[in-house]
Amino acid sequence: MQSYAAPPHDESKRAPRAGTVLLAAAALGSALALGGCGRGDGSPKGGDAVEVGYVVARTSSVPLTRPYTGRVVAYQTAEVRPQVSGIVRQRLFAEGQMVEAGRALYRIDPSLYDAALREASAGLRTAEANRIAADELVDRYRPLAEVDAVSRQDFVNATAAARQAEAAVSQAAARLDTSRINLRFTAVPAPLSGRIGRSLVTVGGLAVSGQSDPLAIIQQIDPVYVDVQQSAAELTTMRRGMKAGLSVPEHIPAEIILPDGSPYAHRGMLAFSEVTVDPSSGTVALRIRVPNPDHLLLPGMFVRALLAQSIESAAILVPQKGLRRNERGEAMVWLVGPGDKAVQRIVTADHTEGANWIVTGGLSAGDRVIVQGIGNLRADIAVRPVAASTPEQIGPLRPASAPARR
């Protein structure tokens, strides 16, 4: 039996047809992709209205705050100083701890003051004995002087001596009291309650009454003060606003921002405002009282204070994404106008409150402010308004055309 080999394929004739099919499929896919991109640019077609989200403007009372940089100051500060001189024998506290007013902090050697107390006590007894003798002499001379048994001058001298003895008793009693006080001052007390710092004298050191350096410093840090400086220009603006109808709260609150940028948990209150302007800096001193139960604020720390100095009684809050500024720096918003047409309006917005702009002019209660879809707006374009809280509807992606198969 004879076998026959199959004739060879002519690859040169099949290859052009396969390449033609692949090129046609690629061209079709590119055309579909370009067509999809042209339809998905988000621009309205013909007379289609642009869907926008809006919020309704409502007036409310909004505090106008100003940021200031301030420094934390202790509510009260006292220096621990000796009132008697002597060698420090004991230190009765741990550095950095809380101490109560009147608690003994140091003990000075009491030996000299104890001896002075005993001496003053003996002096008082001597003075009392002399007074008794002087009084008895006066009592003896009185009847004798009445009958001229003694001279009148002797009786007068005896009476004066008795009075001097009485005064000596008072002086001796005062010296005794002084000695008791000095002995008590050998235990140096805390002048106020608060946190005590490091000790500036060691055991064995000499403490001198009236010395220039304190033994230690106590600071009361709950509450604390935050001292800030307000420029005279801001003060003038605030007072003009008061004349224009802005109200000032009875108790002006202040929010404290910590050095790491986080808000402090407790709100402070303005406690004091200086009545004169510092001529060297042109500022007015303000003092804010802030609760500090956790002792997180420490004296000397720099913080920021957001101080509400006035209240805008007819302000409108607009989300920040709904307000833009033109090339002249003017604030402007888009509104849903009559006939659902986009209308642009210039407004007055100089301050912020959280995530909102405080608009004080250019808007009225009931205006519909567009906050979503602003990028597609033009003046007088037709819009389809929906509430800004309505979730946006996102359609499914159209699958790309698959390449042609043989």
Secondary structure, DSSP 8 states (H G I E B T S, - for coil): ----------HHHHHHHHHHHHHHHHHHHHHHHHHHHHH-S----TT--EEEEEEE--EEEEEEEEEEEEEEEEEEEEEE--SS-EEEEEE-S-TT-EE-TT-EEEEE--HHHHHHHHHHHHHHHHHHHHHHHHHHHHHHHHHHHHTTSS-HHHHHHHHHHHHHHHHHHHHHHHHHHHHHHHHHTTEEE-SSSEEE---SS-TT-EE-TT-SS-SEEEEEEEEEEEEEEEEHHHHHHHHHHHHTT-B--SS-EEEEE-TTS-B-SS-EEEEEE-SS-BTTTTEEEEEEEE--TT--S-TT-EEEEEEEEEEEEEEEEEEGGGEEE-TT--EEEEEE-TTSBEEEEEEEEEEEETTEEEEEES--TT-EEEEESGGG--TT-BEEEEETTS----------------
